[in-house]
């Protein structure tokens, strides 16, 4: 069952199809005692995508999203526990397979650039010359 939000949709909101793909990749909500969860993971993701796409500060999140502290909490928690990396990995593999490619890349391109610096670097270069 897909929950419909009571607010007007933003362009960054997940479509039903996108949500069906991402939902199983998220950690299961912890069963807690006390008051029930106020916001769904879908609304929290919609708020995160709004901040990332618009470039606004967390504190400037529109009021029709969950509180910015809640949204930032999940963003940070999922970064620390590896959820974002897992979601990215699964979506990358699915995208490669849909494009008719092997799910793992077979080659990589590494590029390095060197920039000439002064002969003496670091704090030594900043010291006054002795006379």
N, C-alpha and C positions, 0 to 999 in steps of 0.2 A: 504494500500500500504506500502510495506517495503522498506525503503531506503537502498541502498547498499553503503557502505563506499568506498572511493577511495583508501584507504590504504590496505596493506596486513593485514589479520586478526591475532590477538594474541590469544593464547589459552584461555585467560580469557574473550574474547568477548562473548556477549550474542548471542545465536542462535536465529533464527526467532521465534521458538516456545517459548523460554524463554521470549523473548521480548513481544510477544503477551500476556503472562500471567502477566508480570510486568507493562506494559504500562498503563493499566487502573487504577493501584494503585497509580500512581504518580500524583502530583497536576497538574492541567491544566496550561499550560503556560499562563502568563499574557499577555493580548493584550496591546501592547505598541505603542506609536507613535515614530517616529524617525527611526533609522536604524533597519532593520530586524534582527532577531535572527540568529547568525552565526552557532551555533552548535545545534544538536538535543539532546534530553534527552538520547537517546540511546548511542550516542557517549560519553556523559558525564558519564553515568553509566559504559560504557566500560573502561573509564579512571580510574574511582574510583575502579573498580574491579581489574584493573591492579596494582594500587598502593597497594591495600590491599593484593593481592596474592603475589606480588613480594617483598613487604616489602621496596620498594624504598621510598625515601623522595618525598614529593609533588613536590619540585623544580626539581627533576630528572625525571619527567614524560617525556617520549619520545616526540619529537616534532611533530609527526604525530597525536597526540591527541590534544584536545583543550588546551589552555593555562592553566598552573597549577593553576593560581589564580581563573580562572573560575570554574575549576573542584572542587577545595577546597571550593569555595563559595557555590556551590550546596550541597556538602557533609555536610558542617556545617549547612546550612539553613535547610536541610531535617532532620538533627539530632535534631535541635532546635524545629522545628514545628511538630515533631512526625511522619514524613513520614516513616522513617526507622522502627519505632516500628509498624506502621500500616501494612507495607509491610510484616514484619516478622510474625505478627499475622495471616494475611490472608494466607500466604504460609504455616505456621505451620498447620493451620486448613485443608487446601487442602491436605497436605501431610498425615495427620492422616486419613482423609476420604479415600484417595486412598489406604492406607494400610489396610482398612477395620476396622478401629477403630473409636470410637466416636470422634467428633471434639474437645471436651474438655476433658482434662485428668481427671480421676476419683480419682487419688491418687497422693500423692507426698511423696518424701523421704527427710527428713531433717536430716542433720548430723552436729554435732557441735564437735569441738575439743577444749580441754582446754590445755593451756600450763602453767606450773608452772613458776611463776616469783618470783622475790625477795619479801621479806616481805614488804619492803618500796619501793614504786615505784615513778616515776615522779621526780620532782625537789628535793624532800626531800632526795632521795637516793644519789643525786649528791653533797649535801652540806657537808662541812667539819665537822667532829665531834667536839663538844665543849670539852674543857679540864678543 
